[in-house]
Amino acid sequence: MALTVGLAACGGDSGSGSGGDSSAAAPSTLKIGFMGDLSGENSGIVIPPSNGAQLAVDEYNATNPKVKVEMIKYDSRADATTAVSLAQTAIKTDKIVALVGPAFSGESKQAVPVLEEAKIPNISASATNVDLAKNGWKYWHRVVPNDGVQGPAIADFIAGAAAAKNVFVVDDKSEYGKGIGDAVRGQLKTKGATVTDDALDPAATDYSSTVNKIASAKPDAIFFGGYYAGAGKLLKQLRDKGVTAKFFSGDGSLDKGIIESAGAPQAEGALIGCPCRIPTSAETDEKVKKFAADYKAKFGADPLIYATEGYDAMTAFLKAIGGGATTADAINEAVGKSDFDGISKHIKFDPTGEPSAKSIYMYQVKGGQIGLLGDTTTATLG
């Protein structure tokens, strides 16, 4: 907590003081940060929402608004200590008025108190740990359903559509991985499934201890709570060992990196749940199609995991600023009243900062590509 001393005063210098009157000496440009792992081994989950947020800013500035926005990127490399330091820099030096992020749950747990102390509104496009909403934070929001929604939905799919009765659940001991792993474990048990537990160190190269335990348990399905780098290594070693059980994971694994790490043959058929809706070639919604086309034109790639959520999180801030809010407090107040159709979902927050939309989607690796199966409540396995 000593790290946050004096930050409230610094936040006041950046226009984050109380009161929503932004008519006096309104700035010509406001700074909004984006924080997440932009260069580490799991950056594939964070670069798309960063791009989505940047696209929203560029489109907004192109309308020549009275107050323009500059987006500043902060590369935390998913390290909580780094995230805290970056948050201090963003507040004290850069004087941001809002932040999209932090991207991951572990860094959010440590950095959001710094933002909260300084009264800087923040919206995560991808942090899903359930407990983040239980801290009484007034400036924190997220645009994705938490693991208490995601985990049970995936578990229902495992026990339902996949008809698995014997499930081995492994997590990577991270704030996110253990959280979603526990949510899956709990829900599977309510469905009458037999659940075997284990945990691993994602930084290790040899997962043989866990792989041997799984092979001995002969499960119908395996769920991994963690990120795609670890998921790919585990999946490869499982398949190399001859374990053919259906492999499931959560949103942290929804990246082509799982295929690259495991190898296309070993990754084939892997199933990944996510509280995100990635635009596909079969998309029919014109608004989503336009977003996908604009994103590809700007970044030379199709929008992937959380690209739409990054766009929507930034849009909530931009709508606030476009509506006349130029202080952090005024922006936060406007964000709390958000009620608009975004690209990923309808954007509206409850008093704890949680999104009102709760849909979870299932994706599957087929032919070396990750494709959408559909909502967990209606998707089926072929």
C-alpha positions as a printed Julia matrix, in Angstrom:
382×3 Matrix{Float64}:
   0.0     0.0     0.0
   2.99    2.32    0.51
   3.33    2.32   -3.26
   0.05    4.21   -3.58
   0.8     7.0    -1.11
   0.2    10.41   -2.64
  -1.25    9.08   -5.86
  -4.66   10.61   -5.24
  -3.07   14.04   -5.29
  -1.16   13.21   -8.45
  -4.38   12.01  -10.01
  -5.92   15.37   -9.22
  -3.25   17.04  -11.34
  -4.45   15.01  -14.33
  -8.01   16.2   -14.02
  -9.22   13.41  -11.77
 -10.5    15.56   -8.95
 -14.09   15.44   -7.77
 -16.8    17.15   -9.71
 -17.97   16.62  -13.24
 -17.8    20.22  -14.53
 -15.45   20.02  -17.47
 -16.48   23.36  -19.05
 -13.62   25.37  -17.54
 -10.34   25.23  -19.44
 -11.23   21.98  -21.19
  -8.06   20.37  -22.61
  -7.6    19.87  -26.34
  -6.2    16.35  -25.82
  -6.65   13.71  -23.12
  -4.44   10.69  -22.55
  -5.87    7.19  -22.09
  -3.58    4.28  -21.32
  -3.63    0.65  -22.39
  -1.86   -1.83  -20.11
  -1.05   -5.49  -20.66
   1.49   -8.05  -21.83
   2.48   -6.62  -25.23
   5.77   -8.49  -25.71
   5.79  -11.54  -23.42
   4.98  -15.17  -24.2
   1.24  -14.6   -23.82
   1.09  -11.3   -25.71
  -1.1   -12.91  -28.37
  -4.02  -12.41  -25.99
  -3.23   -8.73  -25.42
  -2.13   -7.31  -28.77
  -5.6    -7.74  -30.36
  -7.43   -5.72  -27.66
  -4.66   -3.11  -27.81
  -5.22   -2.84  -31.54
  -8.97   -2.71  -31.05
  -8.61    0.13  -28.56
  -6.29    2.01  -30.93
  -8.77    1.6   -33.79
 -11.51    3.12  -31.64
  -9.28    6.1   -30.79
  -8.27    6.65  -34.42
 -11.89    6.56  -35.58
 -12.9     8.97  -32.83
 -10.11   11.44  -33.59
 -10.98   11.28  -37.3
 -14.33   12.93  -36.49
 -12.33   16.02  -35.38
 -13.85   16.2   -31.9
 -13.42   19.19  -29.6
 -11.26   17.04  -27.29
  -9.0    14.48  -28.97
  -7.53   11.39  -27.35
  -4.0     9.99  -27.29
  -3.56    6.33  -26.39
  -0.39    5.43  -24.48
   0.68    1.78  -24.28
   2.17    0.24  -21.14
   3.83   -3.15  -21.6
   3.53   -5.01  -18.29
   4.72   -8.37  -19.67
   2.07   -9.8   -17.31
   4.27   -8.97  -14.32
   2.33   -7.53  -11.37
   5.28   -5.53   -9.99
   5.9    -4.0   -13.4
   2.2    -3.2   -13.73
   2.24   -1.28  -10.42
   5.26    0.75  -11.52
   3.68    1.48  -14.89
   0.45    2.57  -13.24
   2.41    5.05  -11.14
   4.15    6.4   -14.23
   0.87    6.65  -16.11
  -0.68    8.67  -13.29
   2.25   10.83  -12.16
   4.15   11.44  -15.4
   1.76   10.87  -18.28
  -1.31   12.11  -16.38
  -3.76    9.72  -17.98
  -7.47   10.2   -17.26
  -8.44    6.56  -17.93
  -6.96    3.14  -18.68
  -8.02    0.15  -20.77
  -6.63   -2.74  -18.73
  -4.84   -4.19  -16.94
  -5.24   -7.16  -19.25
  -4.61  -10.08  -16.87
  -6.08  -10.87  -13.45
  -2.82  -11.12  -11.51
  -1.57   -7.7   -12.57
  -5.07   -6.27  -12.07
  -5.08   -7.41   -8.44
  -1.91   -5.42   -7.79
  -2.23   -2.4   -10.1
  -5.92   -1.53   -9.78
  -5.52   -0.37   -6.13
  -3.02    2.19   -7.43
  -5.51    3.39  -10.04
  -8.3     3.36   -7.47
  -6.3     5.5    -5.05
  -5.7     8.02   -7.82
  -9.36    7.86   -8.95
  -8.47    6.78  -12.49
 -11.3     4.86  -14.24
 -10.17    1.58  -15.77
 -11.89   -1.05  -17.91
 -10.3    -4.43  -18.51
 -11.01   -6.15  -21.8
  -9.82   -9.55  -20.58
  -9.25   -9.96  -16.8
 -11.73  -12.6   -15.65
 -10.88  -13.58  -12.04
 -14.07  -13.58   -9.96
 -12.6   -11.86   -6.9
 -11.65   -8.68   -8.78
 -15.27   -7.52   -8.46
 -15.31   -8.08   -4.69
 -12.91   -5.31   -3.68
 -15.38   -2.45   -3.55
 -13.49   -0.59   -6.27
 -15.4     2.41   -7.65
 -13.26    3.08  -10.73
 -12.84   -0.5   -11.98
 -14.89   -2.2   -14.73
 -14.56   -5.06  -17.2
 -16.38   -5.89  -20.43
 -16.09   -9.69  -20.1
 -18.02  -12.13  -17.9
 -15.91  -13.46  -15.04
 -14.62  -16.98  -14.43
 -17.61  -17.64  -12.2
 -19.62  -17.47  -15.43
 -17.03  -18.8   -17.87
 -15.87  -21.79  -15.81
 -19.33  -23.27  -15.12
 -20.41  -22.7   -18.74
 -17.37  -24.64  -20.0
 -17.97  -27.32  -17.37
 -21.59  -27.65  -18.49
 -20.37  -28.13  -22.05
 -17.82  -30.74  -20.94
 -20.45  -32.72  -19.03
 -23.2   -32.07  -21.57
 -22.19  -31.82  -25.22
 -18.93  -33.73  -24.62
 -20.66  -36.25  -22.3
 -17.54  -36.53  -20.11
 -17.95  -38.25  -16.75
 -14.3   -38.55  -15.71
 -12.47  -35.23  -15.98
  -8.9   -34.3   -15.07
  -8.5   -30.59  -14.21
  -5.04  -28.97  -14.22
  -4.22  -25.34  -13.47
  -1.02  -23.28  -13.69
  -1.31  -21.85  -10.14
  -1.78  -18.3   -11.47
  -4.47  -15.91  -10.22
  -6.36  -16.58  -13.43
  -5.55  -20.24  -14.0
  -6.43  -21.48  -10.53
  -9.54  -19.31  -10.47
 -11.02  -20.72  -13.63
  -9.78  -24.21  -12.77
 -11.63  -24.13   -9.45
 -14.78  -22.83  -11.15
 -14.69  -25.74  -13.6
 -13.98  -28.26  -10.82
 -16.88  -27.05   -8.71
 -19.42  -27.09  -11.51
 -18.33  -30.52  -12.82
 -18.9   -31.99   -9.36
 -22.47  -30.65   -9.33
 -22.98  -32.53  -12.6
 -21.88  -35.78  -10.97
 -18.56  -36.0   -12.8
 -15.49  -37.57  -11.21
 -12.84  -34.86  -10.96
  -9.09  -35.37  -10.48
  -6.91  -32.36   -9.67
  -3.35  -31.29  -10.35
  -1.29  -28.14  -10.89
   1.89  -27.4   -12.83
   4.52  -24.73  -13.27
   3.98  -23.21  -16.74
   7.61  -22.07  -16.89
   8.85  -25.68  -16.71
   9.63  -27.52  -19.93
   8.86  -31.01  -18.68
   5.27  -31.68  -17.59
   5.81  -35.44  -17.29
   4.62  -35.62  -13.68
   1.23  -34.2   -14.61
   1.1   -36.08  -17.91
   1.74  -39.41  -16.16
  -1.01  -38.7   -13.64
  -3.46  -37.92  -16.42
  -2.48  -41.03  -18.37
  -3.08  -43.16  -15.28
  -6.48  -41.57  -14.59
  -7.71  -42.36  -18.13
 -10.11  -39.36  -18.2
 -12.8   -38.69  -20.8
 -11.75  -35.04  -20.85
  -8.99  -32.76  -19.6
  -9.37  -29.1   -18.66
  -6.37  -26.79  -18.37
  -6.67  -23.51  -16.48
  -3.91  -21.19  -17.7
  -2.49  -19.49  -20.76
  -1.83  -20.78  -24.26
   1.94  -21.15  -23.87
   1.47  -23.7   -21.08
  -1.6   -25.23  -22.72
   0.31  -25.96  -25.92
   3.19  -27.62  -24.1
   0.83  -29.74  -22.03
  -1.23  -30.74  -25.04
   1.85  -31.8   -27.02
   3.22  -33.89  -24.19
  -0.17  -35.51  -23.59
  -0.59  -36.49  -27.23
   3.02  -37.68  -27.45
   2.25  -39.89  -24.44
  -0.75  -41.35  -26.26
  -3.43  -39.59  -24.21
  -6.36  -38.98  -26.57
  -8.96  -37.54  -24.16
 -10.74  -34.35  -25.3
  -8.69  -31.32  -24.3
 -10.4   -28.18  -23.02
  -9.15  -24.81  -21.85
 -10.44  -21.29  -21.19
  -9.95  -17.9   -22.79
  -6.28  -17.72  -21.78
  -5.58  -20.39  -24.39
  -7.53  -18.86  -27.26
  -4.62  -17.99  -29.5
  -2.86  -19.65  -32.44
   0.1   -19.99  -30.07
  -1.53  -23.11  -28.65
  -1.3   -24.7   -32.11
   2.25  -23.49  -32.68
   3.34  -24.8   -29.28
   1.59  -28.17  -29.47
   1.97  -28.75  -33.2
  -1.02  -28.82  -35.54
  -1.59  -32.61  -35.36
  -1.48  -32.63  -31.55
  -3.69  -29.54  -31.24
  -6.37  -30.83  -33.6
  -9.74  -31.0   -31.9
  -8.76  -28.93  -28.83
 -11.74  -27.01  -27.41
 -11.48  -23.54  -25.9
 -14.14  -21.53  -24.12
 -14.16  -17.75  -24.03
 -16.41  -14.9   -22.89
 -15.49  -13.29  -26.22
 -16.99  -13.32  -29.67
 -14.36  -13.29  -32.38
 -15.59  -12.2   -35.83
 -15.46  -15.06  -38.35
 -15.86  -15.33  -42.12
 -19.45  -16.46  -41.5
 -20.31  -13.22  -39.64
 -23.68  -11.71  -40.64
 -23.87   -8.66  -38.37
 -22.99   -5.69  -40.58
 -21.56   -3.68  -37.68
 -19.23   -6.53  -36.72
 -18.27   -7.12  -40.36
 -17.3    -3.46  -40.75
 -15.21   -3.61  -37.58
 -13.4    -6.72  -38.85
 -12.72   -5.11  -42.23
 -11.48   -1.85  -40.69
  -9.29   -3.76  -38.23
  -7.7    -5.84  -40.98
  -7.14   -2.8   -43.18
  -5.31   -1.02  -40.35
  -3.34   -3.87  -38.81
  -2.97   -6.34  -41.68
  -4.51   -9.18  -39.67
  -7.92  -10.5   -38.73
  -9.23   -9.44  -35.29
  -8.55  -12.18  -32.74
  -9.3   -12.74  -29.07
 -10.55   -9.65  -27.22
 -10.05   -7.31  -30.18
 -13.74   -6.41  -30.07
 -13.62   -6.08  -26.28
 -10.65   -3.7   -26.48
 -12.59   -1.62  -28.98
 -15.69   -1.59  -26.77
 -13.78   -0.75  -23.58
 -12.14    2.24  -25.27
 -15.46    3.23  -26.85
 -17.02    3.52  -23.39
 -14.37    6.1   -22.5
 -14.68    7.89  -25.83
 -18.44    8.18  -25.49
 -17.9     9.74  -22.07
 -15.41   12.26  -23.44
 -17.54   12.94  -26.51
 -20.4    13.67  -24.15
 -18.39   16.4   -22.42
 -16.58   14.57  -19.61
 -12.96   15.7   -19.41
 -11.99   14.88  -15.81
 -11.32   11.36  -14.61
 -14.21   11.55  -12.14
 -16.64   12.77  -14.79
 -15.47   10.07  -17.2
 -15.93    7.42  -14.51
 -19.44    8.65  -13.77
 -20.37    8.51  -17.46
 -18.82    5.05  -17.9
 -20.93    3.79  -14.99
 -24.01    4.83  -16.97
 -22.87    3.14  -20.22
 -25.72    1.54  -22.14
 -24.85    0.94  -25.79
 -24.52   -1.82  -28.36
 -20.85   -2.56  -28.73
 -19.11   -4.83  -31.21
 -18.63   -7.68  -28.75
 -21.88   -7.31  -26.82
 -24.21   -4.75  -25.25
 -22.08   -2.65  -22.92
 -23.62   -1.95  -19.54
 -22.11   -2.29  -16.06
 -23.58   -3.22  -12.71
 -22.56   -1.26   -9.57
 -19.55   -3.54   -8.99
 -18.17   -2.93  -12.51
 -19.28   -6.29  -13.92
 -20.81   -6.43  -17.44
 -24.49   -7.24  -17.84
 -23.88   -9.55  -20.85
 -22.97  -13.13  -19.83
 -22.59  -15.22  -23.01
 -19.71  -17.73  -23.24
 -18.58  -19.17  -26.59
 -16.82  -22.39  -27.56
 -14.05  -22.56  -30.17
 -12.31  -25.61  -31.65
  -9.05  -26.25  -33.47
  -9.75  -27.76  -36.9
  -7.28  -28.06  -39.73
  -4.74  -25.92  -37.93
  -7.21  -23.06  -37.39
  -9.36  -21.98  -34.45
 -13.03  -21.79  -35.42
 -16.21  -20.8   -33.6
 -18.59  -23.57  -32.56
 -21.13  -21.24  -30.98
 -22.61  -20.32  -27.61
 -21.91  -22.96  -24.94
 -25.64  -23.45  -24.43
 -26.3   -24.38  -28.06
 -22.97  -25.53  -29.58
 -22.52  -29.21  -30.4
 -19.62  -31.48  -31.2
 -19.57  -33.14  -34.59
